[in-house]
Each structure stands twice: as C-alpha cells, then as structure tokens.
Amino acid sequence: MAQQQIQEQKQEQVLKLSQSISQQQLLQASLVELPVTQLMERIQTEMDDNPALEVSDDDYNDYPDLSENTDYQESSDDFEREERQSALDDALNSIGRDDEELPVYQNGNNSSEEREEMVYGETLSFYDHLKEQMGEVDITDSERDIMEYLIGSLDDDGLLRKDIETIADELAIYHNIDVSKTEIEKVLHILQEFDPAGIGGRSLQECLLLQIDRREPSKVKELMATVIDRYFEEFTKKNWKRIQSVLKLNDVQTEALQKELRKLNPKPGASMGETVGRNLQQITPDFIVETQDDGTVSFSLNGGEIPELHVSQSFIDTLKAYQENKESMTRQMKEALLYTKKKVEAAQSFIDALVGRRNTLIMTMRAIIQWQHRFFEDGDETSIRPMILKDIAEKTGLSLSTISRVSNSKYAQTRWGTYPLRHFFSDSYVTESGEEMSTRQIKATLRDMIDSEDKQHPLSDEVLKQLLTEKGFPIARRTIAKYREQMGIPIARLRK
C-alpha cells in the first residue's frame, strides 16, 4: 500500500534586512555622473520630452562663490603612452601610401569618431601657439614672413608635407616674396626648434628624429637615433628580430628600446589642441577653484549654459482644475488628469535631482580641497596627499559609488591648470614603521633623481633605494623597480 504524502503549509515570521533604490535616487545618481556639457544635453532632452518643464528667467548656472563656506586656511604644512603607441602604429601602417592623397598621420579611418587628443582649458589655436614662439626668436622681417607661411602650411598633425620648392614658388606667386630654397630651409630649421618637439618634420622619420635629438645624451638616445635613421624600414615593419641582431642587443635591452620609442609622438601638432580649420575639442571644467595669495581657497560650480528650471504654471493650474472637478470628470478628462499629473511629478523629480546633484558636487569638492589643500596652495605635485575614494566618502557621508561617479568624469580648473578629479586621488605606500606616504610623491622624487643623475654613470636601483631612504622614503628596491617601470624609465645600463 502506497504511503500517503501529507503537505503542510506553515507561516513563519522572519526578520530580513534589504535595501532598495528608489527611482528618484537612480535619477540623481545618473545626473551626478554627467559632466557639465553632457548635463546640458540631458536637460534639453528632458525638456523636449516633458512639456511641464520650463526655463525660468534666472540662470541656473549662477552658482554662488563658495569662499565663505570653504575658507581652508590650514596650519599644517601610463594612458598617454598608449594613445601615442596607437597613433604611432597607425602612422607606420600608413607608410607607403601616397602622402598627398592620405596624410601619414590619419587614424586608420576617417569617420567622425576619429579620436583626438584632449586639451584642458586651452583657447589658443595651434597657429597662435607657434606665432607666440615666433615672437621669442631673433629673426628678420623677411624670415618672419617665411615662417608665417610655413606655419600656415603645416598639416593638422604638425608636419610639413609641402616640398621646399613648392613653398618657394607659392611665396613668389602669391606673396611676391622671392627667396631661395636655402633661406626657406634655414627658417624651417628654426621652426623645428619650437615646441612641441617634432613640429615641422617633413616626414614621420624626420619628426621622430627631431624628438630624439632633444633628449639628453645617453646610450638609449644613440640606439633610438640609429633605429630611426638607419633601420627605419625595419622599424616601420616591426622587424625587431632584425634590429636586435644588427644592434647586438639582448631581449631585455630590445624591450627597453621599444618602450622608449613608443614615447615618441607621431603627431605633435595634435598635442597643441586646435589646428587651423579644425574645431577645438576642449574640456569644460565643472569646478572653478580660486587660490588667493594668502592661501585661502574657494570654489564655485561651473553651470555652463544650464538654465534654471521650474514646473510650468499652466500644467499646475490644469492639474488643480481637474482635481477640483473629480466628481464630474469624464473618462477623457480622467486620462488628461493622469497625463498632467505624471508630467508635473516627473518635472519636479528632475528639478529635485538637479538640486541633489549640485549639493553632492559641492560636498565632494569641498572635501577634496580640504584634504589636498597644500596642492591647491602651491601646485606642487608632491604636495598631493594619499587619498582614496573611501576617505572622501567618510568625510562627506556619501557612498563610495557616489564619490566614484563624481570623480570619474569631472574636471577642476585651478590656478595651476585644469585637472580631472581623479588626479587628486593617490594610493599610499606604508613603510615597515607604519608611516603612510603618497606613491605620487615617491615617484616624483624618483624621477627627479634620475633626471639629474650623471648620464655616464646612471644610478642603479640599489643606489636609488639608499638615496630615497636618506630623503625619508624607506622603500624596498623591488618597489623602486616597479615604480620605475610604471613611469617608463629603463634600467641603469640602458640610461647611459
């Protein structure tokens, strides 16, 4: 006989802790993450979608200067390289094509998504930068006319792809300036001494050689020049086995040489921002930080062209009218009431989220300035204290995710330049004695030591360890090797 299964239903009381995020919190989190330029686009989209959202007469971007709340007088005292490597690879892949049809420095495709180098807070054009430098050299009026024409003939990446004979003909025909090719080449050599290094190169090879030539004398410099000057074809084809063989290098030396060559910039003009005929891709700072001579630091939020918003009065009046006649409403009127109510609530939620975003940004920036006050006073990179997201989260009472959203996409314009907020965060190194030091400060000190060393007798990691210990940075030799590699600095024997 089969056993009968009995099912019982029991009711138990269990205490369970859970956390849910409201739609309003999600909305505010999404706005906090946006930099000021993207926020303006988001506001415009919201206004297009919600007719209950209108612009007030007063500007939303009239943020008060927060100096009274942020008087911080205190008594206490590797992306770019990857960008260049990618660009260098693109440039090398383009060699062999017709330069007149396809400039060597174009990034593979010509789509609108072509990536350009960011420029922080610059408003001068490429042309203006070079003309400023032209005013600092002693040249004749005739040479000045030639140089202005040469600057105007540079491509977007800073290279000169017109041959000297063509330039001589154009100067004679269009500007009535009759000069020899020798005179033009003389002026071009002066231009090639301008910053950034590589400007005015007539080919990728010459551009790279100009950059190498500015380096301090060393064995690495000699090897780099040899590769670009004598084995450029092998270099363009990435035939490193051939280069390693003819230069008699081991694997470690070859890898170090490759790292140094990757630091070269194949399009020096792009690093100066806008070129003639192109738009400037400029970062708009979200914070304007002011430092007074007495050490007082204040800041304000940059609202750009963000308007002040309010809920449409006509929608509010319509909502009140419908609510006063609830009893006699038709189905169509009820649908209109629901629509109006939904739009008014959405508009008010969006406005509240903007206010919340503003308060979050103020709290975060205030805490960062308090923590890194010395840097905002003197602009010295070594003054940046160890600071992680958790430190600012604890100081503000905000969550780690909120601090991360703010710092990932925001920029601060300071007396010393425009920086991403991430720049002010730095890991720490804890010594055996428990002392906490900023890795940024250690790296800066390490780089200064290597820059000032005798290039004929470069400092080994062991010697660097001893010198850093004497300066108050008691770190291990393997840590020095790690920091040196992170900064792209080769070992001692390759720095000769």
Disulfide bonds with the S-S distance in Angstrom:
none
